[in-house]
Amino acid sequence: MKKILFTVSLLLALNQMKAQRLDKMTWYNEPERWEIKNNSLIMQVTPKTDYWRISHYGFTVDDAPFYYANYGGEFEAKVKLTGAYKARFDQMGLMIRTDHENYIKTGVEFVDGKFNVSTVVTHHKSDWSVTTLDKVPPFIWIKVVRRLDAIEIFYSLDDKNYIMTRNAPLQDNTPVMVGLMAASPDGDGFEAKFENFSVKHLPDQRRLEWLKNHQ
């Protein structure tokens, strides 16, 4: 019986280790109103803010709320997103950021009344890709996996079946900021809720291959 209780306790502890402690994270462009409640971050997104560099529009902005922690190596991060989207380009999701010229943001973007899984990849200049959903779901899960020199991006409506939307380059062997981002470029802000944010370490893929070949 003691062994069973120990095993259950260990599994619960390991599961909790996967969740990023929200109260241990850091703000970049802290919004005026936000709170942490039941392991969820709820923020009132700052109006007229965004992340974008140069291409197509000709401007650079780097002023939206971003709540992050630092990670090295390879990892999987995911979060459940619920937003009271109002205006064109209202958005929320995950961001993986090396510096102001190199980052990837991915999540939900509300454009012309439609719900889009949106990704912006920035390496000095930004690009933008979207997958438009037929219906507006009440929430969505976003997952990113950092492997080698790339980020794989997925979305899910149930946290079980994940659909890949993009594979984008990101410099490997470099520490990155990983966290929760929201922006309201055209609008007056909206309420964004982030639930069950977790970051799980993944063993280095090159090292695993080396170990396999040198047994």
BAFI-3210 file (N, C-alpha, C; in Angstrom, 3 decimals, decimal comma, padded with zeros to 6 digits):
// residues 215
n [1|2|3|4|5|6|7|8|9|10|11|12|13|14|15|16|17|18|19|20|21|22|23|24|25|26|27|28|29|30|31|32|33|34|35|36|37|38|39|40|41|42|43|44|45|46|47|48|49|50|51|52|53|54|55|56|57|58|59|60|61|62|63|64|65|66|67|68|69|70|71|72|73|74|75|76|77|78|79|80|81|82|83|84|85|86|87|88|89|90|91|92|93|94|95|96|97|98|99|100|101|102|103|104|105|106|107|108|109|110|111|112|113|114|115|116|117|118|119|120|121|122|123|124|125|126|127|128|129|130|131|132|133|134|135|136|137|138|139|140|141|142|143|144|145|146|147|148|149|150|151|152|153|154|155|156|157|158|159|160|161|162|163|164|165|166|167|168|169|170|171|172|173|174|175|176|177|178|179|180|181|182|183|184|185|186|187|188|189|190|191|192|193|194|195|196|197|198|199|200|201|202|203|204|205|206|207|208|209|210|211|212|213|214|215]
n.u [000,825|001,948|003,825|002,173|000,894|003,140|003,930|001,694|001,813|004,257|003,745|001,785|003,308|005,196|003,511|002,614|004,976|005,178|003,610|003,938|004,770|002,710|002,959|005,649|006,622|007,553|006,794|006,662|005,971|003,737|000,243|-002,390|-004,456|-004,714|-004,857|-004,067|-005,657|-006,817|-004,792|-004,811|-004,243|-005,634|-006,171|-006,705|-006,394|-003,986|-004,932|-004,461|-001,971|000,764|002,829|005,130|007,246|008,264|007,795|005,506|003,573|005,208|005,896|007,218|006,385|006,392|005,012|002,985|001,300|003,188|003,818|006,173|008,626|012,023|013,619|015,793|017,178|015,225|011,655|008,135|005,347|002,140|-001,237|-004,528|-006,855|-009,083|-011,017|-012,546|-013,063|-013,211|-012,528|-011,089|-008,190|-007,754|-006,043|-004,485|-002,205|000,598|004,019|007,308|010,415|013,457|014,764|014,057|014,044|013,691|011,314|008,449|005,014|001,930|-001,439|-004,764|-006,428|-008,620|-010,354|-012,211|-014,631|-014,134|-012,643|-009,376|-006,564|-003,524|-000,226|002,731|005,901|008,982|012,009|014,054|012,379|008,781|006,462|003,181|000,796|-002,324|-004,945|-008,168|-011,016|-014,093|-016,141|-016,750|-015,187|-015,700|-013,319|-009,779|-006,965|-003,483|-000,395|003,144|006,173|009,506|012,128|015,381|016,386|013,931|010,433|007,499|004,055|000,810|-002,796|-005,782|-009,118|-009,923|-007,854|-006,875|-006,880|-004,622|-003,782|-001,395|-000,116|002,050|005,600|008,346|011,426|013,811|016,506|018,680|020,006|019,951|018,909|015,468|012,609|009,543|006,082|002,928|000,960|-000,862|-002,722|-004,099|-004,364|-006,012|-008,129|-009,829|-008,892|-009,435|-010,803|-008,650|-008,125|-005,963|-005,431|-004,203|-001,479|001,522|004,888|006,971|009,936|011,977|014,091|017,297|017,479|019,646|021,529|020,266|020,354|023,117|023,744|022,359|023,851|026,225|026,238]
n.v [-001,205|001,216|001,546|001,949|004,365|006,013|005,909|007,077|009,651|010,486|010,528|012,534|014,687|014,870|015,487|018,016|019,392|019,880|022,058|025,480|027,774|030,392|032,616|032,994|034,152|036,712|040,069|041,633|044,641|045,170|044,909|047,190|046,019|042,897|039,478|036,558|033,567|030,574|029,094|030,324|032,916|036,037|038,771|042,239|043,293|045,538|048,434|049,168|047,848|045,680|043,091|043,328|043,518|045,615|044,379|044,550|046,320|048,378|049,392|049,124|047,529|046,810|046,353|045,004|043,183|040,651|037,752|035,909|033,185|032,016|029,659|026,978|024,713|021,926|021,717|021,330|023,368|024,418|025,771|026,742|028,779|031,477|034,050|037,292|038,434|041,395|043,451|043,925|042,019|041,481|039,406|036,462|034,265|031,966|032,977|032,688|033,836|035,249|037,739|041,236|041,176|038,594|036,301|034,185|034,228|032,738|031,666|032,606|034,727|037,298|038,153|040,155|039,114|036,422|033,421|032,705|030,525|031,684|032,630|034,420|034,779|036,044|037,101|039,400|040,622|040,404|037,722|036,413|033,944|032,229|030,051|029,616|028,933|027,092|027,453|029,391|028,437|027,906|027,962|027,343|025,172|025,693|024,483|024,292|022,916|022,734|021,659|020,863|023,090|024,352|025,275|023,556|023,920|023,594|023,130|022,564|021,508|020,121|019,304|016,839|015,799|016,998|019,355|020,050|023,171|024,627|024,646|026,254|028,114|028,456|029,627|027,186|025,849|028,149|030,217|031,004|033,165|032,124|032,258|033,947|035,831|038,705|040,914|043,978|045,445|047,163|047,676|048,512|046,957|043,806|041,095|038,524|035,146|032,774|029,412|026,546|026,599|025,135|023,948|021,570|019,833|018,459|015,766|016,398|016,091|015,564|014,615|012,276|010,780|010,509|008,983|006,669|005,723|005,146|003,099]
n.w [000,000|000,811|-001,198|-003,408|-002,722|-002,670|-005,346|-006,621|-005,490|-006,500|-009,265|-009,358|-008,496|-010,556|-012,673|-011,878|-012,108|-014,768|-015,294|-015,777|-013,307|-012,844|-011,207|-011,085|-013,314|-015,779|-016,721|-019,909|-021,187|-019,345|-018,794|-017,723|-016,255|-014,797|-013,623|-011,673|-011,361|-010,071|-011,361|-013,837|-016,208|-016,507|-018,484|-019,284|-022,370|-023,601|-025,390|-028,930|-029,520|-030,543|-032,131|-034,606|-037,504|-039,918|-042,722|-045,491|-044,157|-043,344|-040,846|-037,458|-034,497|-031,001|-028,580|-027,174|-024,483|-022,827|-021,139|-019,563|-019,263|-019,023|-021,144|-022,058|-024,540|-025,832|-026,053|-025,176|-025,355|-024,253|-024,253|-023,167|-024,775|-024,348|-025,522|-025,473|-028,107|-030,080|-031,968|-035,282|-035,879|-033,166|-030,898|-029,418|-027,724|-027,790|-027,405|-028,612|-028,087|-029,007|-029,239|-029,960|-032,696|-033,462|-033,249|-032,635|-032,835|-032,041|-032,324|-031,726|-034,014|-034,656|-037,411|-039,469|-038,481|-038,461|-037,208|-036,744|-036,849|-036,231|-037,232|-036,747|-037,956|-037,213|-038,364|-038,335|-040,376|-040,497|-041,187|-042,093|-041,496|-041,878|-040,755|-041,448|-039,514|-039,809|-037,967|-034,981|-032,233|-028,650|-027,252|-027,688|-028,070|-028,155|-029,248|-029,131|-030,353|-029,765|-031,630|-032,452|-034,903|-035,252|-034,881|-034,277|-034,891|-033,547|-033,355|-031,382|-030,661|-028,508|-026,873|-027,421|-030,086|-032,240|-034,748|-037,145|-038,139|-038,977|-039,617|-038,511|-038,781|-036,116|-034,282|-032,955|-029,820|-028,270|-025,644|-024,962|-024,584|-023,357|-023,493|-022,750|-024,864|-025,941|-028,068|-029,383|-032,028|-033,636|-032,004|-028,859|-026,870|-025,092|-023,114|-022,225|-021,626|-020,301|-019,852|-018,048|-018,785|-019,798|-019,816|-021,091|-020,680|-023,280|-024,208|-025,627|-029,084|-030,799|-029,008|-028,086|-030,440|-030,720|-028,419|-029,042|-031,194|-029,982|-028,132]
ca.u [000,000|002,844|004,425|001,152|000,740|004,360|003,885|000,677|002,350|005,320|003,122|001,158|004,372|005,760|002,523|002,626|006,218|005,005|002,926|004,751|004,220|002,377|003,427|007,105|006,942|007,959|006,065|007,198|004,793|002,676|-001,020|-002,876|-005,318|-004,501|-004,872|-003,848|-006,725|-006,981|-003,762|-005,118|-003,930|-006,689|-005,693|-007,379|-005,324|-003,720|-005,385|-003,539|-000,655|001,014|004,205|005,307|008,444|008,625|007,310|004,163|002,946|006,212|006,152|007,678|005,801|006,866|004,488|001,855|001,608|003,835|004,130|007,076|009,732|013,139|013,879|016,796|016,967|014,028|010,509|006,764|004,531|000,757|-002,134|-005,925|-007,134|-010,465|-010,961|-013,753|-012,577|-014,150|-012,107|-010,205|-006,815|-007,628|-005,279|-003,848|-001,571|001,947|005,128|008,659|011,125|014,881|014,953|013,036|014,079|013,531|010,270|007,303|003,779|000,934|-002,647|-006,020|-006,551|-009,999|-010,258|-013,455|-015,643|-013,762|-011,736|-008,215|-005,328|-002,621|001,183|003,663|007,308|009,798|013,470|014,266|011,091|007,688|005,488|001,911|000,018|-003,567|-005,856|-009,505|-011,913|-015,463|-016,989|-016,050|-015,291|-015,651|-011,921|-008,881|-005,656|-002,337|000,804|004,361|007,234|010,819|013,028|016,522|016,368|012,585|009,254|006,296|002,895|-000,396|-003,963|-006,741|-010,369|-010,257|-006,615|-006,592|-006,536|-003,893|-003,554|-000,211|-000,358|003,264|006,941|009,055|012,797|014,215|017,887|018,780|021,054|019,852|017,800|014,353|011,491|008,337|004,999|001,565|000,934|-002,136|-002,594|-005,317|-003,802|-007,031|-009,224|-009,692|-008,576|-010,446|-010,389|-008,010|-007,929|-005,022|-005,571|-003,414|-000,204|002,555|006,094|007,563|011,264|012,187|015,508|017,943|017,356|020,976|022,168|019,650|020,876|024,506|023,725|021,906|024,926|027,444|025,892]
ca.v [000,000|002,362|001,691|002,514|005,770|006,712|006,014|008,077|010,957|010,831|010,872|013,845|015,686|015,020|016,186|019,411|019,995|020,259|023,347|026,657|028,593|031,709|033,682|033,093|034,653|038,113|040,856|042,569|045,462|044,767|045,640|047,855|045,122|041,461|038,706|035,116|032,944|029,142|028,735|030,952|034,332|036,819|040,142|043,172|043,562|046,959|048,865|049,682|047,232|044,541|042,716|043,247|044,211|046,147|043,914|044,831|047,514|049,429|049,890|048,166|047,713|045,789|046,951|044,268|042,430|039,340|037,227|034,855|032,619|031,667|028,230|026,548|023,360|021,559|021,688|021,428|024,309|024,504|026,581|026,863|030,194|031,946|035,504|038,054|039,217|042,424|044,244|043,300|041,713|041,049|038,154|035,962|032,975|031,738|033,597|032,202|035,057|035,369|039,172|042,037|040,909|037,158|035,726|033,529|034,295|031,879|031,494|032,999|036,116|037,558|039,029|040,301|038,235|035,014|032,886|032,185|030,099|032,649|032,577|035,409|034,412|037,242|037,080|040,775|041,021|039,504|037,200|036,100|032,867|031,980|028,962|030,067|027,864|027,241|027,929|030,047|027,584|028,678|028,058|026,565|024,841|025,896|023,765|024,456|021,970|023,158|020,558|021,274|024,500|024,657|025,225|022,984|024,600|022,781|023,583|021,512|021,966|019,270|018,922|015,432|015,710|018,206|019,533|020,876|024,269|025,250|024,345|027,505|028,086|029,209|029,244|026,225|026,064|029,536|030,392|031,783|033,513|031,387|032,738|034,255|037,122|039,156|042,228|044,549|046,506|048,107|047,850|049,141|045,907|042,790|040,203|037,304|034,176|031,702|028,355|025,310|026,806|024,195|023,782|020,269|019,618|017,320|015,439|016,897|015,084|015,174|013,805|010,957|010,076|010,156|007,885|005,483|005,235|004,868|002,209]
ca.w [000,000|000,863|-002,530|-004,288|-002,363|-003,101|-006,806|-006,960|-005,105|-007,444|-010,541|-009,197|-008,425|-011,900|-013,486|-011,492|-012,578|-016,168|-015,366|-015,463|-012,230|-013,391|-010,327|-011,189|-014,640|-015,885|-017,711|-020,887|-021,496|-018,422|-018,967|-016,511|-015,484|-014,974|-012,384|-011,746|-010,587|-010,360|-012,343|-015,114|-016,340|-017,159|-018,680|-020,167|-023,332|-023,833|-026,722|-029,956|-029,333|-031,435|-032,456|-036,064|-037,974|-041,231|-044,020|-046,003|-043,592|-043,283|-039,494|-036,460|-033,168|-030,072|-027,359|-026,616|-023,273|-022,980|-019,804|-020,023|-018,498|-019,904|-021,322|-023,018|-025,037|-026,581|-025,149|-025,681|-024,581|-024,734|-023,435|-023,591|-025,020|-024,437|-025,657|-025,829|-029,249|-030,507|-033,123|-036,270|-035,458|-031,774|-030,954|-028,198|-027,947|-027,283|-028,116|-028,373|-028,457|-028,715|-029,022|-030,643|-034,133|-033,709|-032,403|-033,263|-032,044|-032,675|-031,528|-032,358|-034,470|-035,072|-038,581|-040,229|-037,920|-038,586|-036,202|-037,456|-036,202|-036,856|-036,837|-037,286|-037,771|-037,424|-038,350|-038,795|-040,928|-040,128|-042,148|-041,443|-042,106|-041,144|-041,090|-041,042|-039,074|-040,284|-036,875|-033,876|-031,042|-027,402|-026,847|-028,547|-027,517|-029,031|-028,789|-029,927|-030,015|-030,249|-031,940|-033,258|-035,317|-035,747|-034,012|-034,874|-034,320|-033,638|-032,613|-031,057|-030,064|-027,364|-026,205|-027,727|-031,507|-032,630|-036,181|-037,377|-039,075|-039,500|-039,130|-038,764|-038,269|-034,928|-033,980|-031,873|-028,810|-027,816|-024,709|-025,482|-023,712|-023,742|-022,656|-023,144|-025,549|-026,503|-028,685|-029,952|-032,872|-034,106|-031,064|-027,548|-025,910|-024,810|-022,036|-022,701|-020,547|-020,606|-018,856|-018,134|-019,479|-019,366|-020,636|-020,767|-021,250|-024,164|-024,327|-026,841|-030,125|-031,287|-027,971|-028,127|-031,610|-030,421|-027,467|-029,757|-032,058|-029,210|-027,016]
c.u [000,863|003,473|003,440|000,979|001,941|004,346|002,887|001,182|003,413|004,745|002,453|002,197|004,977|004,802|002,501|003,869|006,104|004,398|003,874|004,051|003,977|002,909|004,943|007,551|007,147|007,155|007,021|005,996|003,583|001,401|-001,470|-003,678|-005,028|-004,578|-004,573|-004,853|-006,901|-006,042|-004,088|-004,681|-005,072|-006,182|-006,670|-006,307|-005,195|-004,150|-004,224|-002,119|-000,498|002,501|004,293|006,563|008,415|007,766|005,832|003,587|003,919|006,476|006,655|007,043|006,187|006,337|003,303|002,263|002,160|004,305|004,924|008,003|010,800|013,369|015,016|016,439|015,661|012,862|009,207|006,004|003,120|-000,096|-003,535|-006,279|-008,634|-010,442|-012,301|-013,394|-013,651|-013,763|-011,220|-008,783|-006,656|-007,031|-004,731|-003,229|-000,235|002,950|006,432|009,583|012,591|015,228|013,935|013,023|013,813|012,512|009,204|006,116|002,707|-000,246|-003,876|-005,921|-007,924|-009,968|-011,583|-014,510|-015,325|-012,641|-010,585|-007,155|-004,211|-001,203|001,946|005,074|008,154|011,274|013,897|012,994|010,042|006,971|004,242|001,216|-001,197|-004,250|-007,223|-010,374|-013,340|-016,376|-016,116|-016,213|-015,199|-014,229|-011,084|-007,581|-004,589|-001,132|001,970|005,396|008,532|011,704|014,124|016,403|015,002|011,561|008,107|005,080|001,629|-001,559|-004,914|-007,987|-010,731|-009,041|-006,296|-006,099|-005,916|-003,602|-002,365|-000,524|000,920|004,514|007,804|010,457|012,971|015,596|017,937|019,933|021,107|018,688|016,718|013,379|010,244|007,194|003,738|001,483|-000,486|-001,966|-003,939|-004,927|-004,798|-008,014|-008,858|-009,400|-009,716|-009,924|-009,860|-007,723|-007,052|-005,108|-004,607|-002,141|000,845|003,715|006,783|008,909|011,271|013,683|016,067|018,010|018,707|021,695|021,591|020,181|022,317|024,570|023,326|023,023|026,205|027,120|027,001]
c.v [001,260|002,638|002,348|004,001|006,593|006,944|007,080|009,476|011,426|011,255|012,238|014,947|015,943|015,775|017,676|020,124|020,468|021,660|024,463|027,467|030,008|032,842|033,858|033,680|036,172|038,818|041,613|043,340|045,039|045,578|046,255|046,908|043,674|040,785|037,240|034,469|031,502|028,683|029,221|032,409|035,004|038,250|040,942|043,696|045,052|047,360|049,310|049,168|046,034|044,189|042,534|044,013|044,409|045,665|044,231|046,155|048,673|050,003|048,754|048,515|046,525|046,123|046,224|043,511|041,032|038,903|035,937|034,331|032,202|030,161|028,028|025,165|023,174|021,356|021,629|022,375|024,312|025,291|026,552|028,342|030,456|033,463|036,111|039,011|040,185|043,034|043,426|043,193|041,479|039,645|037,777|034,610|032,849|032,561|032,973|033,271|034,979|036,811|039,911|041,834|039,444|036,579|035,055|033,694|033,508|031,675|031,820|034,448|036,286|038,585|039,000|039,294|036,767|034,664|032,202|031,664|030,828|032,481|033,692|034,958|035,623|036,911|038,347|041,346|039,968|038,949|036,788|034,982|032,584|030,722|029,360|028,871|028,153|027,845|028,595|029,178|028,429|028,873|027,224|026,304|025,094|025,185|024,061|023,453|022,482|021,924|021,073|022,762|024,928|024,609|024,627|023,540|023,784|023,507|022,415|022,149|021,178|018,827|017,438|015,286|017,031|018,205|020,469|021,941|024,854|024,649|025,541|027,458|028,936|028,709|028,294|026,578|027,511|029,643|031,296|032,127|032,803|031,867|033,113|035,684|037,435|040,579|042,659|045,730|047,576|048,515|048,537|048,121|044,934|041,914|038,900|036,401|033,029|030,659|027,207|025,467|025,849|024,206|022,503|020,123|018,375|017,032|015,930|015,800|014,622|014,288|012,397|010,133|009,627|008,966|006,576|004,867|004,873|004,041|001,179]
c.w [000,000|-000,500|-003,494|-004,012|-002,811|-004,605|-007,248|-006,649|-006,079|-008,784|-010,473|-009,165|-009,791|-012,807|-013,167|-011,993|-014,022|-016,293|-014,962|-014,375|-012,743|-012,521|-010,360|-012,528|-014,623|-016,967|-018,637|-021,395|-020,643|-018,667|-017,642|-015,627|-015,829|-013,608|-012,683|-010,809|-011,028|-011,484|-013,751|-015,067|-017,103|-017,274|-019,519|-021,114|-023,606|-025,243|-027,613|-029,759|-030,257|-031,421|-033,970|-036,450|-039,494|-042,394|-044,248|-045,488|-043,427|-041,903|-038,609|-035,124|-032,290|-028,673|-026,731|-025,349|-023,577|-021,600|-020,007|-018,929|-019,501|-019,932|-022,312|-023,539|-025,780|-025,610|-025,924|-024,770|-025,143|-023,753|-024,036|-023,653|-025,090|-024,472|-026,018|-026,967|-029,737|-031,851|-034,066|-035,709|-033,958|-031,766|-029,595|-028,495|-027,249|-028,073|-027,646|-028,923|-028,046|-028,390|-029,876|-032,154|-034,477|-032,730|-033,276|-032,321|-032,793|-031,748|-032,331|-032,808|-035,098|-036,202|-039,348|-039,784|-037,988|-037,603|-036,936|-036,500|-036,935|-036,336|-037,532|-036,938|-038,142|-037,285|-039,088|-039,418|-040,604|-041,349|-041,375|-042,208|-041,237|-041,662|-040,555|-040,684|-039,523|-039,218|-035,810|-032,630|-029,772|-026,878|-027,805|-027,791|-028,574|-028,412|-029,719|-029,423|-030,615|-030,394|-032,851|-033,610|-035,826|-034,622|-034,808|-034,136|-034,596|-032,953|-032,392|-030,466|-028,812|-026,548|-026,396|-029,162|-031,957|-034,125|-036,366|-038,423|-039,660|-038,860|-039,506|-038,157|-037,015|-034,520|-032,789|-030,933|-028,332|-026,834|-025,303|-024,360|-024,241|-022,865|-023,393|-023,659|-025,993|-027,023|-029,265|-030,844|-033,291|-033,028|-029,766|-026,457|-025,724|-023,676|-022,629|-021,509|-021,035|-019,492|-019,133|-018,954|-018,915|-020,343|-020,172|-021,461|-022,139|-024,251|-025,658|-027,903|-030,654|-030,274|-027,944|-029,292|-031,368|-029,470|-028,142|-030,586|-031,318|-027,964|-026,809]
res [m|k|k|i|l|f|t|v|s|l|l|l|a|l|n|q|m|k|a|q|r|l|d|k|m|t|w|y|n|e|p|e|r|w|e|i|k|n|n|s|l|i|m|q|v|t|p|k|t|d|y|w|r|i|s|h|y|g|f|t|v|d|d|a|p|f|y|y|a|n|y|g|g|e|f|e|a|k|v|k|l|t|g|a|y|k|a|r|f|d|q|m|g|l|m|i|r|t|d|h|e|n|y|i|k|t|g|v|e|f|v|d|g|k|f|n|v|s|t|v|v|t|h|h|k|s|d|w|s|v|t|t|l|d|k|v|p|p|f|i|w|i|k|v|v|r|r|l|d|a|i|e|i|f|y|s|l|d|d|k|n|y|i|m|t|r|n|a|p|l|q|d|n|t|p|v|m|v|g|l|m|a|a|s|p|d|g|d|g|f|e|a|k|f|e|n|f|s|v|k|h|l|p|d|q|r|r|l|e|w|l|k|n|h|q]
***
